[in-house]
Amino acid sequence: MKRVVTFGELMLRLAPNGYYRFFQNDQMQATFGGGEANVAVSLANFGLDSAYVTKLPKHAIGQAAVDSLRYFGVDTKSIVRGGDRVGIYFLEKGASQRGSVCIYDRAHSAIAESAPSDFDWDSIFDGADWFHFTGITPALGGALVDICVEACKKAKEKGVKISCDLNYRGKLWTRAEAREAMTRLCEYVDVCISNEEDAKDVFGIEAENTDIYGGKLDHNGYKSVAKQLADKFGFEKVAITLRSSISASDNDWAGMLYDGSEYYFSRSYHLHIVDRVGGGDSFGAGLIYSLINEKDGQSAIEFAVAASALKHSVEGDYNRVSVSEVEKLALGDGSGRVQR
């Protein structure tokens, strides 16, 4: 069985019920999530040997976070226990013309204050085939840029494929900081995952003739973005998600994969969104699953986009769908009819 290792921060998510605004009532739903953890859960649901690495406190909330991963069969044995707090994010889900709001409370979390000595990458990557991280992890500060570099070096030494979702977060660091750190890290990356905003924010690479707010996407512009990224860093593959935001509730969703010579575009889905958090992570997981199982380029991008389309219908960060459900949608059955 193929083994994938992911590394990042697992956070407590606090969100009002449904589409209520913050403190519209006195209740909040408490769940867990985070970019690389979301990927790990999806891959476990797809039947891969999926391992997640982070640092969490030894107290009850830290244990609940670990247990949320174990529920799905994610390997948690390399999670380091220590530190004082679990990072938190508050989410107010948007609807119609009101956008979602995300507020971070993650300073001084256990992983943000972790040290390189916390992680034995030689042991962690024993038997691994793939390593995945995102641009969120080095953005957390402290020693995390250096820790990510160490992880990538060890992965390369062991012949492990590396994927990275650029995932720029302006609330965590500046564009200049992101460009400096991600330029260091991307020299080790084999598969880059991005969207139109991340490529521009991190590396100044922009799609021409595209208006993500007006719903106009030009395929040639995205081909240019993918090729520029690949040429700059020598990526084997570049995947780009294509989202047209009609409103907070309705998006058009597709993706593109570039393998250094050919460009593959998926079919487009019109999404009526239940919860869009984790949408990009489910795309990344679908792509990793496809590539590690040696699907061809068109099949890989169709599977990744279908997996992500389904995630938009699932509450919470984690994507709770199976390979068969994704393949059914990827093959064209998006009717949503009752299964009896």
Secondary structure as GFF3:
##gff-version 3
##sequence-region A 1 340
A	DSSP	beta_strand	3	7	.	.	.	ID=ss1
A	DSSP	beta_strand	11	16	.	.	.	ID=ss2
A	DSSP	beta_strand	28	33	.	.	.	ID=ss3
A	DSSP	alpha_helix	35	45	.	.	.	ID=ss4
A	DSSP	beta_strand	49	53	.	.	.	ID=ss5
A	DSSP	beta_strand	55	56	.	.	.	ID=ss6
A	DSSP	alpha_helix	60	70	.	.	.	ID=ss7
A	DSSP	beta_strand	80	81	.	.	.	ID=ss8
A	DSSP	beta_strand	88	92	.	.	.	ID=ss9
A	DSSP	beta_strand	101	105	.	.	.	ID=ss10
A	DSSP	three_ten_helix	116	118	.	.	.	ID=ss11
A	DSSP	alpha_helix	121	124	.	.	.	ID=ss12
A	DSSP	beta_strand	130	134	.	.	.	ID=ss13
A	DSSP	three_ten_helix	138	140	.	.	.	ID=ss14
A	DSSP	alpha_helix	144	157	.	.	.	ID=ss15
A	DSSP	beta_strand	161	165	.	.	.	ID=ss16
A	DSSP	alpha_helix	175	186	.	.	.	ID=ss17
A	DSSP	beta_strand	191	195	.	.	.	ID=ss18
A	DSSP	alpha_helix	196	203	.	.	.	ID=ss19
A	DSSP	alpha_helix	219	233	.	.	.	ID=ss20
A	DSSP	beta_strand	237	245	.	.	.	ID=ss21
A	DSSP	beta_strand	250	258	.	.	.	ID=ss22
A	DSSP	beta_strand	263	265	.	.	.	ID=ss23
A	DSSP	beta_strand	269	272	.	.	.	ID=ss24
A	DSSP	alpha_helix	279	292	.	.	.	ID=ss25
A	DSSP	alpha_helix	297	311	.	.	.	ID=ss26
A	DSSP	alpha_helix	323	330	.	.	.	ID=ss27
###
